[in-house]
Amino acid sequence: MSGTSTTNRIYSATEWIAKFAYINLLWIGFSLVGLVVLGLFPATISMFTVIRKWIMGEGDIPIFRTFWVTYKSEFLRSNGLGLLVAIVCGLIVLDLVFMKNLGNGFTNAIHIPLYMFMFAVVMTMFYLLPIYVHYELKLIQMIKNSFFMMLINPLENIVMIAGIAAMFFVVKFIPGLGFFFGGSLSAAIIMASGYLAFNKVDKKKQMN
């Protein structure tokens, strides 16, 4: 019995490894189909949609069909979100360049508040993708809810940061893993942490 159980576990683990590699390759491929600029966010939303279903226990969904249907239906809307994220990232880069070029003096006192603000913005963006695929909300509502989730879920924030940092550390030493698992595992970490946060908030609402 123990041998059969071990074999089943190995088979299940191998199957999930293959699934994560497959969804990562779909993400890369469909990002390239949209010439990256137009394909990245639809592909990312499609990947998050599939991973969300896995987390919710739908492990046997047709991966390609789910990915493709989401990619087509969310192409325009997800690119609207992508444009917003690109603008925010551009502003963060400009802020970093601005602070790097500041001289010594009173202006250095604004470094810490600016870094804290940028950290809050980045964490808010981490929640945007899970909220996008989990709820039916307008863009402004998604931003408000993402900011709210970031504020009240410090533990999930830490899990996201630690998980993604660990991914980057592993990929740095084994670059080949990034091609097969970099995007999908990062998405799984963010989606799983977001899903835990959503469940906590939903339970609190039910208790009130």
C-alpha positions in Angstrom: 0.0 0.0 0.0 2.8 2.4 0.9 4.5 1.7 -2.4 1.4 2.5 -4.3 0.8 5.6 -2.3 4.4 6.8 -3.0 4.0 6.1 -6.7 0.7 8.1 -6.8 2.4 11.0 -5.1 5.3 11.0 -7.5 2.9 10.8 -10.5 0.8 13.7 -9.1 3.9 15.8 -8.4 5.2 15.1 -12.0 1.8 16.0 -13.4 1.8 19.3 -11.6 5.3 20.1 -12.6 4.3 19.5 -16.3 1.2 21.7 -15.9 3.2 24.6 -14.5 5.8 24.3 -17.2 3.0 24.1 -19.9 1.2 27.2 -18.6 4.5 29.1 -18.4 5.3 28.3 -22.0 1.7 29.3 -23.0 2.3 32.6 -21.2 5.6 33.2 -23.1 4.2 32.1 -26.4 1.0 34.3 -26.3 3.0 37.3 -25.0 5.0 37.0 -28.2 1.9 36.6 -30.3 0.9 40.0 -29.2 4.4 41.3 -29.8 4.9 41.5 -26.0 3.5 45.0 -25.8 0.0 44.0 -26.5 0.3 40.3 -25.6 1.9 40.4 -22.1 -1.1 41.4 -20.1 -3.7 39.3 -21.8 -1.3 36.3 -21.5 -0.7 37.1 -17.8 -4.4 37.5 -17.0 -5.0 34.1 -18.8 -2.3 32.5 -16.8 -3.7 33.9 -13.5 -7.2 32.7 -14.5 -6.0 29.1 -15.0 -3.9 29.1 -11.8 -6.9 30.6 -9.8 -9.0 27.6 -10.9 -6.3 25.2 -9.8 -6.1 26.8 -6.4 -9.9 26.6 -6.1 -9.7 22.8 -6.7 -10.4 22.7 -10.5 -7.3 20.8 -11.3 -8.7 19.0 -14.4 -9.8 22.1 -16.4 -8.7 22.1 -20.1 -5.7 24.4 -19.8 -5.2 25.5 -23.4 -8.9 26.1 -24.0 -9.3 28.1 -20.7 -6.2 30.1 -21.5 -7.2 30.9 -25.1 -10.8 31.8 -24.3 -9.6 34.2 -21.6 -6.9 35.7 -23.8 -9.4 36.5 -26.5 -12.2 37.8 -24.2 -9.9 39.9 -22.0 -7.5 41.2 -24.7 -8.7 44.8 -24.7 -9.6 45.1 -21.1 -6.4 43.6 -19.8 -4.4 45.9 -22.0 -6.1 48.8 -20.4 -4.8 47.6 -17.0 -1.4 47.0 -18.6 -1.3 50.6 -19.7 -2.0 51.8 -16.2 0.7 49.5 -14.7 3.2 50.6 -17.4 2.6 54.3 -16.5 2.9 53.6 -12.8 6.1 51.7 -13.3 7.5 54.5 -15.4 6.7 57.0 -12.7 8.5 54.8 -10.1 11.6 54.6 -12.3 11.6 58.4 -12.7 11.3 58.8 -8.9 14.2 56.4 -8.4 16.3 58.3 -10.9 15.3 61.6 -9.3 16.3 60.4 -5.8 19.6 59.0 -7.1 20.5 62.4 -8.5 19.6 64.3 -5.3 22.5 65.8 -3.4 23.0 65.8 0.3 20.8 68.0 2.4 17.2 68.5 3.4 15.9 66.8 0.2 17.3 63.5 1.4 14.7 63.5 4.2 12.0 62.6 1.6 13.7 59.4 0.6 12.1 57.2 3.3 8.5 58.4 2.7 9.0 58.1 -1.1 10.4 54.5 -0.7 7.5 53.6 1.6 5.0 55.1 -1.0 6.6 53.2 -3.8 6.6 49.9 -1.8 2.8 50.5 -1.2 2.2 51.1 -4.9 4.1 47.9 -5.9 2.2 45.8 -3.3 -1.0 47.2 -4.6 -0.1 46.2 -8.1 0.6 42.7 -6.9 -3.0 42.4 -5.7 -4.4 43.9 -8.9 -4.0 40.7 -10.9 -5.6 38.3 -8.4 -8.5 40.8 -7.9 -8.9 41.1 -11.7 -9.5 37.4 -12.2 -11.4 36.8 -8.9 -13.9 39.6 -8.9 -16.0 41.4 -11.6 -15.0 45.0 -10.9 -14.4 48.2 -12.7 -10.8 49.5 -12.9 -11.2 52.2 -10.2 -12.8 49.6 -7.9 -10.0 47.1 -8.6 -7.4 49.7 -7.6 -9.3 50.6 -4.4 -9.7 47.0 -3.4 -6.1 46.2 -4.2 -4.9 49.0 -2.0 -7.3 47.9 0.8 -6.1 44.3 0.6 -2.5 45.5 0.7 -3.2 47.5 3.9 -5.0 44.8 5.9 -3.0 41.7 4.9 0.6 42.2 6.0 1.2 38.5 6.4 0.1 37.8 2.8 2.3 40.7 1.7 5.3 39.1 3.4 4.5 35.7 1.7 4.3 37.3 -1.7 7.6 39.1 -1.2 9.4 36.1 0.3 8.1 33.8 -2.4 9.0 36.0 -5.3 12.4 36.7 -3.8 13.0 33.0 -3.4 12.0 32.5 -7.1 14.5 35.1 -8.2 17.2 33.6 -6.1 16.7 30.1 -7.5 16.5 31.4 -11.1 19.6 33.4 -10.6 21.6 30.2 -9.9 19.6 27.9 -12.3 18.6 30.2 -15.2 16.9 27.4 -17.2 14.2 27.1 -14.5 13.1 30.6 -15.2 12.1 29.7 -18.8 9.9 26.9 -17.7 8.6 28.0 -14.3 9.6 31.7 -13.6 6.2 33.2 -14.6 3.9 30.4 -13.6 5.3 29.9 -10.1 5.5 33.6 -9.4 1.8 33.9 -10.5 0.9 30.9 -8.2 2.6 32.6 -5.2 0.8 35.9 -5.9 -2.5 34.3 -6.7 -2.4 31.9 -3.7 -1.5 34.8 -1.3 -4.3 36.9 -2.8 -6.8 34.1 -2.5 -6.0 33.6 1.2 -6.5 37.4 1.7 -9.8 37.3 -0.1 -11.0 34.4 2.0 -10.0 36.2 5.2 -11.9 39.3 4.2 -15.0 37.3 3.1 -15.1 35.4 6.5 -14.9 38.7 8.4 -17.8 40.1 6.3 -19.9 37.0 7.1 -19.2 37.3 10.9 -20.3 41.0 10.9 
